[in-house]
Amino acid sequence: MAVTSSTGITVFPRASGFGALVTGLDLSRPFTDDEKIKIGEAWAQYAVLSFPGQPLTVEQLELFTLQFGDFGIDPFIKPIQNHPHVLELRREADEKAVNFGAAWHSDWSFQEYPPAATILLSKVTPPVGGDTIFSDCYRAFEALSPKFRAWLTGLSAIHSASRPYGRSGVFAIEKEKRSMEIITGEDAERTFTHPVVRTHPVSGRQALFVNPVYTLGIEGLSQEESENILSYLYAHMTQEKFIYRHKWETDMLLIWDNRCTLHNADGGYDGHLRVMHRTTVGGERPRYAA
């Protein structure tokens, strides 16, 4: 049910309570104090917010991002010139390489302090394909049996950027050309350990925090044991009942919470140009369940 606040903001939540569309705001100007509170509440409740009709410049996107916190660190992809915190996710109509982000992941979970949020602004939207698919890691965790949940909360997972960005990673060995400049190398092979189940610093809810792109294994388990547990969790987390498939419009802005979601960039737009501008908001060290 849509809710309109005294500030004129209207929030249209999805029936599942995961994801919402927001109208009544011009994101090219700063939030008022009341608007900031309302958007913060909606983001904490629904995890993925979309704002249609927001033709922001790069500078306006930067200012919008800073209202949520400091910029995150975005390694391994060359940013827009003179805008070190803004990436252009661009795929030309004639590109053959797999679309960027085409696997389930939480952005930069391999960092010591993974980003709290990712913000994506659609500049050129193809007429077909290009959906972004989200998984609700809160509900996925809560749907597990109590005993399994209790066991998982005692585990730590090892995260690294080596699979996509390492010296032998996917981007280092791919043959197809890309319009995006991706940087690979030894720096991507560092590892950090995070809880398999993290406690959200705002909502206090617990969410699964593993993903098939950046999670190498579970600390203390054999490779076979890790693979079996993680494969089960990935299949569980990406069931249709936990999924929100977002369909883009030009000049639509999306902000999502990396601390309680996974996402996957769908393809299906070969032969069409797609351009998105992207920032991240810095986050905190993932917190173990109490």
BELCORPE-V481843 format. One record per backbone hydrogen bond with DSSP energy under -1.0 kcal/mol. CO is the residue of the C=O (numbers start at 1). NH is the residue of the N-H. E is the energy in kcal/mol with one decimal. If there is no record, write none. Layout:
BEGIN
co:CO nh:NH e:E
co:CO nh:NH e:E
END
This chain:
BEGIN
co:3 nh:11 e:-2.6
co:5 nh:8 e:-1.8
co:9 nh:5 e:-2.8
co:10 nh:23 e:-2.4
co:11 nh:3 e:-2.1
co:12 nh:21 e:-2.1
co:14 nh:17 e:-1.8
co:19 nh:14 e:-2.6
co:20 nh:50 e:-2.1
co:21 nh:12 e:-3.4
co:23 nh:10 e:-2.3
co:26 nh:29 e:-1.5
co:32 nh:36 e:-2.5
co:33 nh:37 e:-1.8
co:34 nh:38 e:-2.3
co:35 nh:39 e:-2.8
co:36 nh:40 e:-2.2
co:37 nh:41 e:-2.4
co:38 nh:42 e:-2.3
co:39 nh:43 e:-2.7
co:40 nh:44 e:-2.2
co:41 nh:45 e:-1.7
co:42 nh:46 e:-2.8
co:43 nh:47 e:-2.2
co:46 nh:19 e:-1.9
co:46 nh:48 e:-1.7
co:47 nh:257 e:-1.6
co:48 nh:20 e:-2.2
co:49 nh:255 e:-2.4
co:50 nh:22 e:-3.1
co:51 nh:253 e:-2.5
co:54 nh:56 e:-2.2
co:57 nh:61 e:-2.2
co:58 nh:62 e:-2.1
co:59 nh:63 e:-2.1
co:60 nh:64 e:-2.4
co:61 nh:65 e:-2.3
co:62 nh:66 e:-2.0
co:64 nh:67 e:-1.2
co:65 nh:68 e:-2.2
co:70 nh:282 e:-3.0
co:76 nh:183 e:-2.9
co:80 nh:83 e:-2.3
co:83 nh:86 e:-2.0
co:86 nh:80 e:-2.9
co:87 nh:278 e:-2.6
co:88 nh:90 e:-1.1
co:89 nh:276 e:-1.9
co:91 nh:274 e:-1.8
co:92 nh:95 e:-1.5
co:93 nh:271 e:-1.2
co:99 nh:102 e:-1.1
co:101 nh:103 e:-1.9
co:101 nh:265 e:-2.7
co:105 nh:263 e:-2.4
co:106 nh:109 e:-1.5
co:108 nh:111 e:-2.0
co:116 nh:258 e:-1.9
co:117 nh:281 e:-2.4
co:118 nh:256 e:-2.2
co:119 nh:279 e:-2.2
co:120 nh:254 e:-2.6
co:121 nh:277 e:-2.5
co:122 nh:251 e:-2.9
co:124 nh:275 e:-1.9
co:131 nh:266 e:-2.5
co:132 nh:246 e:-3.2
co:133 nh:264 e:-1.9
co:134 nh:244 e:-2.3
co:135 nh:262 e:-1.4
co:136 nh:140 e:-1.8
co:137 nh:141 e:-1.3
co:137 nh:208 e:-1.5
co:138 nh:142 e:-2.6
co:139 nh:143 e:-1.5
co:141 nh:144 e:-1.6
co:145 nh:149 e:-2.6
co:146 nh:150 e:-2.4
co:147 nh:151 e:-2.0
co:148 nh:152 e:-2.5
co:149 nh:153 e:-1.9
co:151 nh:154 e:-1.3
co:152 nh:155 e:-2.1
co:155 nh:196 e:-2.0
co:156 nh:219 e:-2.5
co:157 nh:194 e:-2.5
co:158 nh:216 e:-3.2
co:159 nh:192 e:-2.1
co:161 nh:165 e:-2.7
co:162 nh:166 e:-1.7
co:163 nh:170 e:-2.6
co:164 nh:171 e:-2.3
co:165 nh:185 e:-2.3
co:166 nh:169 e:-1.8
co:169 nh:173 e:-1.5
co:181 nh:78 e:-2.7
co:185 nh:188 e:-1.3
co:186 nh:189 e:-2.3
co:188 nh:161 e:-1.0
co:192 nh:159 e:-3.2
co:194 nh:157 e:-3.7
co:196 nh:209 e:-3.3
co:198 nh:207 e:-2.3
co:200 nh:204 e:-1.5
co:205 nh:200 e:-3.0
co:207 nh:198 e:-2.4
co:211 nh:215 e:-2.0
co:214 nh:160 e:-2.6
co:217 nh:158 e:-2.9
co:218 nh:221 e:-1.8
co:222 nh:226 e:-3.0
co:223 nh:227 e:-2.7
co:224 nh:228 e:-2.2
co:225 nh:229 e:-2.5
co:226 nh:230 e:-3.1
co:227 nh:231 e:-2.5
co:228 nh:232 e:-1.8
co:229 nh:233 e:-2.3
co:230 nh:234 e:-2.8
co:231 nh:235 e:-2.1
co:232 nh:236 e:-2.3
co:233 nh:237 e:-3.1
co:234 nh:238 e:-1.4
co:236 nh:239 e:-1.4
co:239 nh:242 e:-2.1
co:240 nh:243 e:-1.6
co:242 nh:136 e:-2.2
co:244 nh:134 e:-3.0
co:246 nh:132 e:-1.8
co:249 nh:252 e:-1.4
co:251 nh:54 e:-4.0
co:252 nh:122 e:-2.5
co:253 nh:51 e:-3.2
co:254 nh:120 e:-2.7
co:255 nh:49 e:-2.7
co:256 nh:118 e:-1.7
co:257 nh:260 e:-1.2
co:260 nh:137 e:-1.9
co:262 nh:135 e:-2.5
co:263 nh:105 e:-1.8
co:264 nh:133 e:-2.8
co:267 nh:130 e:-2.7
co:269 nh:272 e:-1.7
co:274 nh:91 e:-2.3
co:275 nh:123 e:-2.5
co:275 nh:124 e:-2.1
co:276 nh:89 e:-2.6
co:277 nh:121 e:-2.8
co:278 nh:87 e:-2.6
co:279 nh:119 e:-2.8
co:280 nh:72 e:-2.1
co:281 nh:116 e:-1.9
co:281 nh:117 e:-1.2
co:287 nh:199 e:-2.6
END
